[in-house]
């Protein structure tokens, strides 16, 4: 059980590091590096999937990887990571926006924020059978300017 909790803790901390790095003028690559660095320092043994940090129109592409694109005021973005820790998968996704969000886009984020099937930090035995859910549900995060 401790390994499951640690996988979720790593996912939480790594995502928090990405959120702290996301600001107007920063690149997706910088935020992804912050995320992956914290995960490794906390004992992550690798990524099951490639880390995603993306903003603006790129966040609409399901498997877009981080790029040199700079975050802009008004961006909606998305982070997703799936780390491996002692046989368990820590998987966490977050939607975010920078600054004020246009009213027509706010309704899109409310689907993520309030959807009952949203995923939180999830730890799944890998490659063993079964699954366990640990942590809180996904949230929409406002990135301060």
C-alpha positions in Angstrom: 0.0 0.0 0.0 2.9 2.4 0.7 4.2 2.1 -2.9 0.7 2.9 -4.2 0.5 6.0 -2.0 4.0 7.0 -3.0 3.2 6.7 -6.8 0.2 9.0 -6.3 2.3 11.4 -4.1 5.0 11.6 -6.9 2.3 12.3 -9.5 0.9 15.1 -7.3 4.3 16.7 -6.6 5.5 16.5 -10.2 2.2 18.1 -11.4 2.5 20.8 -8.8 6.0 21.5 -10.1 4.7 21.8 -13.7 1.9 24.2 -12.5 4.5 26.4 -10.8 6.6 26.5 -14.0 3.6 27.4 -16.2 3.4 31.2 -16.7 3.2 33.6 -19.6 6.5 33.4 -21.6 7.6 30.0 -20.2 7.8 27.1 -22.7 5.9 23.8 -22.6 9.4 22.1 -22.5 10.3 24.0 -19.4 7.2 23.0 -17.6 7.6 19.4 -18.7 11.2 19.4 -17.5 10.1 20.7 -14.1 7.5 17.9 -13.9 9.9 15.1 -14.9 12.7 16.4 -12.7 10.6 16.3 -9.5 9.2 12.9 -10.4 12.8 11.5 -10.8 14.1 13.1 -7.6 11.2 11.5 -5.7 12.1 8.0 -7.0 10.1 7.6 -10.2 11.7 4.8 -12.2 10.4 5.9 -15.5 7.4 7.1 -17.6 4.9 4.6 -18.9 3.8 7.2 -21.4 5.5 10.3 -22.7 4.8 13.3 -20.5 2.3 15.9 -22.0 2.4 19.6 -21.2 0.6 21.7 -23.8 -1.2 24.9 -24.1 -3.3 27.0 -26.5 -4.6 25.2 -29.6 -2.0 22.4 -29.1 -4.0 21.2 -26.0 -6.7 20.0 -28.4 -4.3 17.3 -29.8 -4.7 14.2 -27.7 -1.1 13.0 -27.8 0.9 16.2 -28.4 4.1 16.3 -26.5 5.7 19.4 -25.0 7.2 21.8 -27.5 9.1 25.1 -27.5 5.8 26.9 -27.7 5.6 29.7 -25.1 2.5 30.0 -22.9 0.3 33.0 -23.5 -2.2 35.0 -21.5 -5.6 33.3 -21.9 -4.2 29.8 -22.8 -6.1 26.7 -21.8 -3.7 23.9 -21.3 -3.3 20.3 -20.2 -0.7 18.2 -18.3 -0.6 14.5 -18.2 1.9 12.1 -16.7 2.1 8.4 -16.1 5.1 7.4 -13.9 6.3 4.0 -12.8 7.2 3.5 -9.1 8.0 0.1 -7.6 5.6 -1.8 -9.8 2.8 0.8 -9.7 1.6 3.5 -12.1 1.0 7.0 -10.9 -1.2 8.7 -13.5 -2.5 12.3 -13.2 -4.0 14.8 -15.6 -4.8 18.5 -15.1 -6.4 21.1 -17.1 -5.4 24.7 -16.5 -5.8 28.2 -17.8 -3.6 31.3 -17.6 -5.2 34.6 -16.6 -8.8 35.2 -17.4 -10.7 32.8 -19.5 -13.3 33.7 -22.1 -16.8 32.9 -21.1 -17.4 30.7 -24.1 -14.4 28.5 -23.1 -15.2 28.4 -19.4 -18.0 25.9 -20.1 -15.5 23.6 -21.7 -13.4 23.6 -18.6 -16.5 23.1 -16.4 -16.9 19.7 -18.1 -13.5 18.6 -16.9 -13.9 20.2 -13.5 -17.3 18.6 -12.6 -17.5 15.5 -14.7 -18.3 12.5 -12.4 -16.0 10.1 -14.3 -12.9 12.3 -13.9 -9.7 10.6 -12.9 -7.5 11.7 -10.0 -4.0 10.4 -9.2 -4.4 6.7 -9.9 -2.1 4.0 -9.0 -2.5 0.8 -10.9 -0.4 -2.4 -10.3 1.8 -2.7 -13.3 2.0 -5.2 -14.9 0.0 -7.1 -12.3 -3.7 -7.4 -12.3 -6.2 -5.2 -10.3 -6.3 -1.5 -9.8 -6.4 1.0 -6.9 -7.5 4.6 -6.8 -5.7 6.9 -4.5 -6.1 10.7 -4.1 -8.4 13.4 -5.2 -10.2 14.0 -8.4 -8.8 16.0 -11.3 -9.2 19.8 -11.0 -9.0 22.8 -13.2 -6.1 24.9 -12.0 -5.8 28.7 -12.4 -2.2 29.6 -13.0 -1.3 33.0 -11.4 0.3 35.6 -13.6 
